[in-house]
Amino acid sequence: MVSPNSKSYFREVEKSHRSYNAALRRAKSRQSVMNLYWRHKRQHEALLKRHLRDEMVAVVQLKKKFK
């Protein structure tokens, strides 16, 4: 199910990946590559957590209709 929140999530993920890939191309050392990866991973996890929380709110609202 693609909701308006999903579209926003996908846009944010795409934006995150674009900046991550651009930063990787500019990286000068192995350590900077790893730092970029860990920063990107934290950002990605936060986006996913927020997205799943929004989806759970929608599910709870739908469940209330069936009571």
DRENDO-1510 file (C-alpha; in Angstrom, 1 decimal, always signed):
<recs>
REC; n; res; u; v; w
REC; 1; MET; +0.0; +0.0; +0.0 .
REC; 2; VAL; +1.5; +3.3; -1.1 .
REC; 3; SER; +0.2; +6.1; +1.0 .
REC; 4; PRO; +1.2; +9.8; +1.0 .
REC; 5; ASN; +3.5; +9.0; +4.0 .
REC; 6; SER; +5.1; +6.2; +1.9 .
REC; 7; LYS; +5.8; +8.6; -0.9 .
REC; 8; SER; +7.4; +11.0; +1.5 .
REC; 9; TYR; +9.5; +8.2; +2.9 .
REC; 10; PHE; +10.7; +7.1; -0.5 .
REC; 11; ARG; +11.6; +10.6; -1.4 .
REC; 12; GLU; +13.6; +11.0; +1.8 .
REC; 13; VAL; +15.4; +7.7; +1.2 .
REC; 14; GLU; +16.3; +8.7; -2.3 .
REC; 15; LYS; +17.6; +12.1; -1.1 .
REC; 16; SER; +19.7; +10.3; +1.5 .
REC; 17; HIS; +21.1; +7.9; -1.0 .
REC; 18; ARG; +22.0; +10.6; -3.4 .
REC; 19; SER; +23.9; +12.6; -0.8 .
REC; 20; TYR; +25.6; +9.4; +0.5 .
REC; 21; ASN; +26.7; +8.4; -3.0 .
REC; 22; ALA; +28.0; +11.9; -3.7 .
REC; 23; ALA; +29.9; +11.9; -0.4 .
REC; 24; LEU; +31.4; +8.5; -1.2 .
REC; 25; ARG; +32.8; +9.7; -4.5 .
REC; 26; ARG; +34.5; +12.6; -2.6 .
REC; 27; ALA; +35.9; +10.4; +0.2 .
REC; 28; LYS; +39.7; +10.4; +0.5 .
REC; 29; SER; +40.3; +7.6; +3.0 .
REC; 30; ARG; +39.0; +4.2; +4.2 .
REC; 31; GLN; +38.1; +5.8; +7.5 .
REC; 32; SER; +36.1; +8.5; +5.9 .
REC; 33; VAL; +34.2; +5.9; +3.9 .
REC; 34; MET; +33.4; +4.0; +7.0 .
REC; 35; ASN; +32.3; +7.2; +8.8 .
REC; 36; LEU; +30.0; +8.0; +5.9 .
REC; 37; TYR; +28.5; +4.5; +6.0 .
REC; 38; TRP; +27.8; +4.6; +9.7 .
REC; 39; ARG; +26.2; +8.1; +9.5 .
REC; 40; HIS; +24.1; +7.0; +6.5 .
REC; 41; LYS; +23.1; +3.8; +8.4 .
REC; 42; ARG; +21.9; +5.8; +11.4 .
REC; 43; GLN; +20.0; +8.2; +9.1 .
REC; 44; HIS; +18.4; +5.3; +7.2 .
REC; 45; GLU; +17.4; +3.6; +10.5 .
REC; 46; ALA; +15.8; +6.8; +11.8 .
REC; 47; LEU; +13.8; +7.2; +8.5 .
REC; 48; LEU; +12.6; +3.6; +8.6 .
REC; 49; LYS; +11.6; +3.9; +12.3 .
REC; 50; ARG; +9.6; +7.0; +11.7 .
REC; 51; HIS; +8.0; +5.5; +8.6 .
REC; 52; LEU; +7.0; +2.3; +10.4 .
REC; 53; ARG; +5.6; +4.3; +13.3 .
REC; 54; ASP; +3.4; +6.3; +10.9 .
REC; 55; GLU; +2.2; +3.1; +9.2 .
REC; 56; MET; +1.4; +1.6; +12.6 .
REC; 57; VAL; -0.8; +4.6; +13.4 .
REC; 58; ALA; -2.6; +4.1; +10.2 .
REC; 59; VAL; -3.1; +0.4; +11.0 .
REC; 60; VAL; -4.5; +1.2; +14.5 .
REC; 61; GLN; -6.9; +3.7; +13.0 .
REC; 62; LEU; -8.1; +1.1; +10.5 .
REC; 63; LYS; -8.5; -1.5; +13.3 .
REC; 64; LYS; -10.7; +0.9; +15.3 .
REC; 65; LYS; -13.2; +0.9; +12.4 .
REC; 66; PHE; -13.8; -2.9; +12.8 .
REC; 67; LYS; -14.6; -2.8; +16.5 .
</recs>
